[in-house]
């Protein structure tokens, strides 16, 4: 039967359609909800993955692992071989260790005349500030190193003269001033005597003073290093016929002679050097130069001795035996 326009749809059919439409819509709604759930899960997953990626990108970079510190390599240390100690080269003449027989050799004393020993070849030369004395009863004395001894220097002697100043010093040898003479003035050179000693035969000691005498300035100084003590500004000295000997010498001995009235009880300071013109004096065969007290003590007035006042004489007498004395014109 043809349906006419405007005809009322039967309720059963309407219900059928309605039922059919409701089923489709219900299914659509169910599907839509399911799809929405999946979509939510997908979005959540995407967000989670994105968050993880962002977190990984934004996280601070991990520090690169520090390079492992290499264990120190122990290099074996070799003990260096000790350098050989250089042996000092000896200075001066070669040593002489010969055990000489000294029997019959002359003894170096104030009375000795020993032609084999030389006179001082540098009378205004320096001194070393060292004195020598025989270690044993006597030490051999040589004219030159390397030769045989020509005399002996006693360790002790009644008129002293056994502590002698060194004028040259080497490892094995010392050159010294000596008492005595090479010759009498009447037949040779009576100037200051010298000789050589082996260092193995002597003991050495320091000297701290030198006496400087100027005949021209009429002064006497005791010099200790940089200190200069002037003990005289005038004194008596030798006349032309018996002049005071010039050059270097040393204090031989110090004595008081009551029989010498002119000394007025003050000591005489005897030197190693003797008169350049007198073979002997006062009946003796020696003509020793000395510092001593005298009332007449100005200008050229003596037989060669140096006449001093009391204070200067006492100051000189206090010096050690062997103290060098240098006399200039």
SULLIN-V437037 format. One record per residue. RES is the residue in one letter. NEAR is the number of other C-alpha atoms within 8 Angstrom. Layout:
RES&NEAR / RES&NEAR
This chain:
X&2 / X&3 / X&5 / X&5 / X&4 / X&4 / X&6 / X&4 / X&6 / X&6 / X&6 / X&6 / X&8 / X&9 / X&8 / X&8 / X&8 / X&8 / X&8 / X&8 / X&8 / X&8 / X&8 / X&8 / X&8 / X&8 / X&8 / X&8 / X&8 / X&8 / X&8 / X&8 / X&8 / X&8 / X&8 / X&8 / X&8 / X&8 / X&8 / X&8 / X&8 / X&8 / X&8 / X&8 / X&8 / X&8 / X&8 / X&8 / X&8 / X&8 / X&8 / X&8 / X&8 / X&8 / X&8 / X&7 / X&6 / X&6 / X&6 / X&4 / X&4 / X&4 / X&4 / X&4 / X&4 / X&4 / X&4 / X&4 / X&4 / X&4 / X&4 / X&4 / X&4 / X&4 / X&4 / X&4 / X&4 / X&4 / X&4 / X&4 / X&4 / X&4 / X&4 / X&4 / X&4 / X&4 / X&4 / X&4 / X&4 / X&6 / X&6 / X&8 / X&9 / X&8 / X&7 / X&7 / X&4 / X&4 / X&4 / X&6 / X&4 / X&9 / X&4 / X&4 / X&8 / X&9 / X&9 / X&12 / X&11 / X&11 / X&8 / X&11 / X&9 / X&11 / X&8 / X&7 / X&12 / X&11 / X&11 / X&10 / X&5 / X&5 / X&9 / X&7 / X&6 / X&5 / X&10 / X&9 / X&10 / X&11 / X&13 / X&13 / X&11 / X&14 / X&10 / X&8 / X&8 / X&10 / X&14 / X&14 / X&12 / X&14 / X&12 / X&7 / X&9 / X&7 / X&7 / X&5 / X&11 / X&12 / X&13 / X&14 / X&13 / X&12 / X&12 / X&7 / X&9 / X&4 / X&8 / X&9 / X&16 / X&13 / X&11 / X&13 / X&16 / X&15 / X&11 / X&9 / X&9 / X&9 / X&8 / X&12 / X&14 / X&13 / X&12 / X&14 / X&15 / X&12 / X&14 / X&15 / X&17 / X&16 / X&11 / X&12 / X&12 / X&7 / X&6 / X&8 / X&11 / X&14 / X&12 / X&17 / X&16 / X&12 / X&14 / X&13 / X&14 / X&12 / X&10 / X&5 / X&11 / X&13 / X&9 / X&8 / X&7 / X&7 / X&8 / X&7 / X&12 / X&11 / X&12 / X&12 / X&12 / X&11 / X&10 / X&6 / X&6 / X&11 / X&13 / X&12 / X&12 / X&12 / X&12 / X&9 / X&7 / X&5 / X&6 / X&9 / X&7 / X&9 / X&11 / X&12 / X&9 / X&10 / X&14 / X&15 / X&18 / X&15 / X&12 / X&6 / X&6 / X&13 / X&13 / X&14 / X&12 / X&9 / X&9 / X&12 / X&12 / X&15 / X&16 / X&16 / X&11 / X&11 / X&8 / X&8 / X&9 / X&8 / X&4 / X&7 / X&7 / X&7 / X&13 / X&9 / X&8 / X&11 / X&14 / X&15 / X&15 / X&13 / X&14 / X&16 / X&14 / X&14 / X&16 / X&12 / X&9 / X&11 / X&11 / X&9 / X&9 / X&4 / X&5 / X&7 / X&8 / X&10 / X&11 / X&10 / X&15 / X&10 / X&14 / X&14 / X&16 / X&11 / X&6 / X&7 / X&14 / X&10 / X&8 / X&9 / X&11 / X&12 / X&10 / X&13 / X&13 / X&14 / X&15 / X&15 / X&12 / X&8 / X&7 / X&10 / X&16 / X&10 / X&9 / X&9 / X&10 / X&6 / X&8 / X&6 / X&11 / X&13 / X&13 / X&13 / X&12 / X&13 / X&12 / X&10 / X&6
